[in-house]
Amino acid sequence: MERLETQRQKKYFVRLILAQLVVTLLGMLLAFSIAHMPGVVSVFKGALVALLPHAFFIQRMGIFSAKRRSSGAMDLFRAEAGKFGLTVALFSLVFVVVPPSNPAFFFCAYVAVVLTHWLAPWLMPRKPHNLLR
């Protein structure tokens, strides 16, 4: 059986991922109303550049795996370094291979998805108050 804290962290990451997807969909709707499909594609690319490294970090830290989660500082450092490297590679790939038609939508979507972490206090499940009962 999983510890209560592990269950809370999994719920937090699921809520964070859902919030990031909602932000992405809202950005796509806004871009469609302003710039139609080229804007939507730019928002989608920006969101992917933010979401894929985040998914890599979650996978690398073993948060959703059945095995014991990694908790060492070195594991955290490696996961964060990999996330940074993947972000740089994805930015390079997007601008060289498939440049966004609207860079403003691309960067706004990237920043909006990354800043969704600021919602963490509202996304974190509350601890039950009656732990002693």
N, C-alpha and C positions, 0 to 999 in steps of 0.2 A: 504494500500500500504506500502511496506517495505521501510525503510530508505535506502539511497544510501550506507551508510557504512555497513549495514547488508548485502546488495547484494554483495558488494566487498568481505566481509569476507566469504560468502558462495562460491563465485567463487574461492577464495584462497584455501579453504579446498577441493573443487572438484579438482582443479589443483594439489594440494599436494597429494591427494589420487591417482590420475592418475600417477603422477611422481613416487610414491612409487610402484605402480603396474608395471610400466615400468622397474624400477630398479630390481624388483623381477623377471620379465620375462627375462631380460638380464642376471641376475645371474643364472637362471635356464638353459639358453642356454649355458653359459660358463661352468657350472658344467656338463652338458650333454656331451660337447665336451671333457672334461677331465676325468670324472669319471662315465659317463653314468647315469643310473637311480638312483643308490644309492646317487649320488651327487645331483641330481635334488630333490630328496625327502628331503635331508638335507637342501638344500636352501629353499625349500617350508616351512619346519618346522620353520626355523629361521625367515623367513618373516612373518609367522603367529604369532609368539611370539612378533614381533614388531607391526604388524598391528592391531591385536585384542585389545590390550590395548588402542591404538590410537583411534580406533572406539568407544570404551567404553567412552573415554574422550569426544569425539565429541557429543555422544548421551547424556551423563550426563550434559554437558554444554547447551544442547538444541539448538545447532547451526542450525540444519536442521528441528526442530520441528515448528509447526504452532503457538504454544503458544509463549509468550514473552520469550526471552532468559534470562537465569540467568546471572546476572552481579556482584553479590556480591563476596567479597573476600573469604567468607566462602564456597560458592558454588565452587569456583575455587580450593580451598584447598581440599575439599572433592573429587572433580573429579580427581585431581592430585594424591591424596592418593589412591583412588581406582585404578587408572591406575598403580601406582607402585605396589600395592598388587596383581593385576591381572598379571603383568609382572613376579613377583616372583613366583606366583602359576603356571604360564605357563612354566617357566623354570624348576621348580621342576617336573611338570607333564611330560614334554618332556623327561627329563633325567631319570626318574624312569620308566615310562610306555613304551615309544617308543624312546629309545636312538637313536640319529642320527648316521648313519653309518660313516659319515665324519664330526667330530666336527668343522674342519676348515671352511668348507662350511657353516655350521650352523651359526657360529659366524660372519663370513664375511657377510652373508646375513642379519643377525640381525643388525649389525653395519651400513651396507649400507642403509637399509631402515630407520633406526633411523636418520642417518645423512642427509637424503633427506631434512630435515627441513632447512638445510643450503641453499637450493635453494630458500628459501622464497623471497628474494628480486627480483628474476627473475620471480617467480610464481605469485606474487601479482599484480592484475590488476591495471593499472595506473589510477590515478584520472583524470577526464577530466579537461583540462586547461580553458575551457570556462564556468565556473560555473556562472559567473555574467551576461551572456547573456540571 
